Amino acid sequence: MNVSRWWFALPLLAVGSVVAAQTDYAADAAAMSKLSLATVGAGAKTYLLHGTDRPGCPANTTRCRRAAYLVAGDPVLIDGSAGGFVSINYVATSGTMTQGWLPAAAITRVAPPPPSIAAWRGNWQRDEASIDIKSAKRPGRVSIDGTATWGTHDPERVERGGINTGELSGEAAPVGDRLSITDGPEGCTAWFRLVGPYLVVTDNLQCGGLNVSFSGIYRRSR
């Protein structure tokens, strides 16, 4: 089995573990390079499957089949494989993510062309984070501004105003499908990869309050 799912279970950090967690971003950036794009093949519905969290899965069985499904043409990011199955991530334009497994035969791998500056532009969304990318004044560069939160799904935190927030901002020239911005060695640093309709981000956990991270998969909302 080969699965590199690295950015979704964002760490709940105790104060004493923050320093150790800050070194994880190097592994995250490496895993980001292994993601590949694919589209769901023909068929009215292709149901997602449970993974190794359920005994005997993934497999094309009723026991493994989930209620969630994708349709023909839906773009997915592959982050691993097991036997004849692939681990995928799908993000709707609202930023809502769906994860699961599909038969490898149900998808077609896609090699996206090198992105233009225009391909980077837009408002990119995932749960609890938003990133705006615009053309910068200098040709060949983009400006990036983002906001993120942690705790908005906890009603008690919301009621007492205990939401942690973060921001990132910078300007950079993309190199192929990659770019990065940084506030310096001790500040916020983030790496970006554009993979078809998805923006993949990983940061160094220095871009906001406790547990706030921009790491994740984003979809353009506009």
ABEGO torsion letter per residue (X at the ends): XBBBBAAABBBBBBAAAAAAAAAAAAAAAAAAAABBBBBBBBEABBBBBBBAABBGOBBBBAAABBABBBBBGBBBBBAEBBEABBBBBBBBAAGBBBBEBBBAAABBBBBBBBBBAAAABEBBBBBGBBBBBBBBABBGBBBBBBBBBBGAABAAAAAAGABBBBBBBEBBBBBEABBBBBAEAABBBBBBBBBEABBBBBBAGAAEBBGBBABEBBBBAX
